[in-house]
Amino acid sequence: METNVKAWWLGHSAFKLESPSGKTILIDPFLSQNPTTPEEFKKPENVDYILLTHGHEDHVGDTLDIAKRTGCTVVAQVELSQLLKKNGLAEDKRIEFNKGGTVHFDDFSVTLVNANHSSSFGGEYAGEAGGLVVSFEDDICFYHLGDTNVFSDLEIYGEIYDPHVIAVPIGDHYTMGPQEAAICCDMIGAKIAIPIHYGTFPVLTGDPEEFKSFTEEYCDTEVKIPKPGEQFLS
């Protein structure tokens, strides 16, 4: 697939994306305390944007430290954004939005869509969990499903946003497992699926090879299984 977007999976649900104009985007940067994230990615120094799916610690991760160190802009759901402000995120470095809303940046936009999951930060309610549709101008669309199970809205999102690449949780226990994740792939119809949210902790037992097998049975989406830190788009 031809693209000017670069992308790395950093373990768990964390991604590093580089836009065609060279902007660095982190999604759910659970890095320094993530046992699967390679050392060279644990403390990023050059970041322009952080995008968050929800408030749980294994997704917000190092957001506040990275924002303070790099001066990046943090994009999050309304209640989560306000909690991050209470915990030190500068007012001019945060953008809050809600489901169905889109915010536009240099050469990409991000839309907050639905996900079936809970969300809290520091023991406080952090709004509803979501997924993130990142659309790069004249290039690909990357859809991070966040933490979720399968739900019927995914078919609509496939029709509206026509994503090229989707990041799909498969770990079970806190999210859906491999079979439900494969059904999501069939509903969305993306070209490529990346399994996420598995193997970080013992309870996350979902097997990426099982996910790949189910997906090949249900649809034509290609499953790529990168190692943490591996670049899968270039």
Wavefront OBJ file of the C-alpha trace (Angstrom):
o trace
v 0.000 0.000 0.000
v 1.477 3.328 -1.083
v 1.506 5.991 1.611
v 3.607 8.891 2.841
v 2.541 8.155 6.419
v 4.975 6.334 8.684
v 3.723 4.186 11.558
v 5.199 2.179 14.409
v 3.444 -0.034 16.951
v 5.038 0.626 20.360
v 3.391 -2.227 22.262
v -0.012 -2.575 23.953
v -2.242 0.138 22.359
v 0.472 2.727 21.726
v 1.407 4.000 18.267
v 3.763 6.520 16.782
v 2.605 8.055 13.507
v 4.482 10.502 11.313
v 2.395 12.608 8.947
v 3.511 13.364 5.370
v 4.646 16.840 6.522
v 6.728 15.301 9.326
v 4.447 15.874 12.329
v 4.873 13.249 15.066
v 1.678 11.856 16.599
v 1.464 9.497 19.565
v -1.684 7.521 20.325
v -2.249 6.183 23.866
v 1.418 6.584 24.915
v 1.707 3.976 27.664
v 5.475 3.702 27.247
v 7.819 4.074 30.247
v 5.936 1.509 32.364
v 5.026 -0.737 29.452
v 7.052 -3.958 29.705
v 6.793 -4.544 25.941
v 7.892 -1.113 24.712
v 11.528 -1.078 23.510
v 13.807 1.164 25.537
v 14.452 3.609 22.698
v 10.745 4.495 22.535
v 10.073 4.915 26.258
v 10.909 8.639 26.514
v 10.169 10.356 23.196
v 11.619 13.840 22.832
v 10.087 15.137 19.588
v 6.292 14.955 19.698
v 3.748 17.316 18.157
v 0.447 15.686 19.168
v -0.884 13.075 21.588
v -4.280 11.516 20.853
v -6.085 9.589 23.603
v -8.867 7.005 23.344
v -9.793 7.026 27.064
v -8.519 7.649 30.574
v -7.203 4.310 31.839
v -3.577 4.295 32.954
v -2.488 1.847 30.263
v -3.619 4.383 27.641
v -2.964 7.839 29.106
v 0.390 6.463 30.213
v 3.120 9.113 29.952
v 0.927 11.819 28.429
v 1.528 14.463 31.112
v 5.289 13.902 31.245
v 5.622 13.945 27.452
v 3.493 17.080 27.125
v 5.543 18.897 29.757
v 8.828 17.815 28.178
v 7.944 18.447 24.506
v 5.202 21.082 24.575
v 2.973 18.913 22.403
v -0.794 19.315 22.051
v -3.017 16.703 23.745
v -6.337 15.803 22.133
v -8.854 13.990 24.343
v -12.520 13.589 25.205
v -13.983 16.511 27.208
v -13.982 15.079 30.738
v -10.588 13.421 30.336
v -9.075 16.632 28.973
v -10.358 18.546 31.978
v -8.885 15.979 34.381
v -5.531 16.253 32.618
v -5.715 20.035 33.068
v -6.328 19.533 36.798
v -3.193 17.398 36.867
v -0.951 19.961 35.220
v -1.637 19.965 31.468
v -1.379 23.530 30.222
v -4.622 25.099 28.976
v -3.099 26.090 25.641
v -1.777 22.551 25.104
v -5.085 20.727 25.268
v -7.933 20.278 22.807
v -11.138 18.658 23.982
v -13.810 17.182 21.745
v -16.567 14.592 21.817
v -18.026 11.770 19.783
v -18.775 12.594 16.189
v -16.550 15.672 16.414
v -13.525 16.258 14.206
v -10.523 18.499 14.843
v -8.198 19.559 12.020
v -4.443 20.036 12.095
v -1.654 20.662 9.564
v -2.157 17.735 7.203
v -4.475 15.439 9.150
v -7.704 15.394 11.113
v -8.918 13.234 13.988
v -12.511 12.200 14.686
v -13.725 10.729 17.970
v -16.066 7.778 17.441
v -17.776 5.283 19.699
v -16.221 2.398 21.642
v -17.822 0.087 24.188
v -15.675 0.419 27.295
v -15.355 2.332 30.572
v -13.070 5.284 31.306
v -11.586 6.828 34.437
v -8.452 8.760 35.334
v -7.013 9.000 38.828
v -10.160 7.411 40.220
v -12.444 10.022 38.615
v -14.946 9.640 35.787
v -13.244 10.515 32.517
v -16.168 10.536 30.116
v -16.955 7.750 27.676
v -14.245 5.733 25.962
v -13.837 6.218 22.236
v -12.013 5.256 19.090
v -9.932 7.594 16.925
v -10.177 8.013 13.164
v -7.016 9.750 11.956
v -7.370 10.923 8.357
v -4.266 12.156 6.555
v -4.883 14.671 3.778
v -4.655 13.011 0.345
v -3.336 9.855 1.991
v -4.504 6.994 4.247
v -7.019 6.827 7.078
v -5.926 5.093 10.303
v -8.647 3.950 12.713
v -7.656 3.054 16.286
v -10.625 1.225 17.828
v -9.486 1.896 21.407
v -10.641 -0.612 24.014
v -13.911 -2.143 22.896
v -15.980 -5.182 22.056
v -17.738 -5.725 18.738
v -20.723 -3.435 18.103
v -22.851 -2.616 15.083
v -21.643 1.002 14.638
v -18.404 -0.364 13.202
v -20.089 -1.170 9.915
v -21.235 2.458 9.638
v -17.729 3.714 10.424
v -16.363 1.492 7.679
v -18.766 3.077 5.197
v -18.196 6.671 6.314
v -14.440 6.750 6.870
v -13.256 3.843 4.670
v -10.114 3.312 6.786
v -7.064 1.744 5.192
v -5.498 0.531 8.464
v -7.257 -0.412 11.719
v -5.793 -1.147 15.151
v -7.935 -3.804 16.825
v -7.811 -4.959 20.478
v -7.709 -8.749 20.756
v -6.468 -9.445 24.294
v -9.788 -10.590 25.861
v -10.685 -10.058 29.553
v -10.851 -6.224 29.329
v -11.690 -6.065 25.618
v -12.889 -8.448 22.948
v -10.880 -11.522 22.034
v -9.607 -12.745 18.653
v -12.901 -13.964 17.175
v -14.898 -10.813 17.959
v -11.955 -8.775 16.687
v -12.021 -10.666 13.395
v -15.747 -9.947 13.049
v -14.890 -6.261 13.493
v -12.495 -6.529 10.561
v -15.255 -7.998 8.426
v -17.632 -5.178 9.413
v -15.152 -2.357 8.760
v -13.543 -3.714 5.593
v -10.088 -2.146 5.988
v -7.131 -3.284 3.926
v -4.846 -3.934 6.926
v -5.499 -4.787 10.580
v -2.953 -4.535 13.408
v -3.756 -6.540 16.582
v -3.230 -4.606 19.823
v -3.876 -4.774 23.586
v -2.572 -8.320 24.006
v 0.337 -9.972 25.765
v 1.314 -6.935 27.862
v 0.073 -8.588 31.058
v -0.686 -12.294 31.728
v -4.454 -11.686 31.772
v -4.401 -10.465 28.152
v -4.362 -13.912 26.597
v -5.610 -13.149 23.081
v -3.407 -14.756 20.416
v -2.581 -12.668 17.314
v -2.142 -15.780 15.184
v -5.626 -16.931 16.187
v -6.939 -13.474 15.294
v -5.227 -13.718 11.922
v -6.759 -17.140 11.297
v -10.270 -15.966 12.151
v -9.847 -12.838 10.013
v -8.692 -14.846 6.996
v -11.804 -17.011 7.428
v -14.210 -14.051 7.629
v -12.875 -11.418 5.216
v -10.073 -10.153 2.968
v -8.425 -7.813 5.492
v -4.691 -8.492 5.752
v -3.472 -8.970 9.317
v -0.001 -7.657 10.054
v 1.572 -8.638 13.389
v 4.439 -6.220 14.080
v 6.764 -6.597 17.016
v 6.749 -3.754 19.569
v 8.799 -0.923 18.120
v 8.513 -2.228 14.569
v 7.620 0.137 11.740
v 4.767 -1.263 9.641
v 4.085 1.693 7.337
v 6.790 3.649 5.582
l 1 2 3 4 5 6 7 8 9 10 11 12 13 14 15 16 17 18 19 20 21 22 23 24 25 26 27 28 29 30 31 32 33 34 35 36 37 38 39 40 41 42 43 44 45 46 47 48 49 50 51 52 53 54 55 56 57 58 59 60 61 62 63 64 65 66 67 68 69 70 71 72 73 74 75 76 77 78 79 80 81 82 83 84 85 86 87 88 89 90 91 92 93 94 95 96 97 98 99 100 101 102 103 104 105 106 107 108 109 110 111 112 113 114 115 116 117 118 119 120 121 122 123 124 125 126 127 128 129 130 131 132 133 134 135 136 137 138 139 140 141 142 143 144 145 146 147 148 149 150 151 152 153 154 155 156 157 158 159 160 161 162 163 164 165 166 167 168 169 170 171 172 173 174 175 176 177 178 179 180 181 182 183 184 185 186 187 188 189 190 191 192 193 194 195 196 197 198 199 200 201 202 203 204 205 206 207 208 209 210 211 212 213 214 215 216 217 218 219 220 221 222 223 224 225 226 227 228 229 230 231 232 233 234
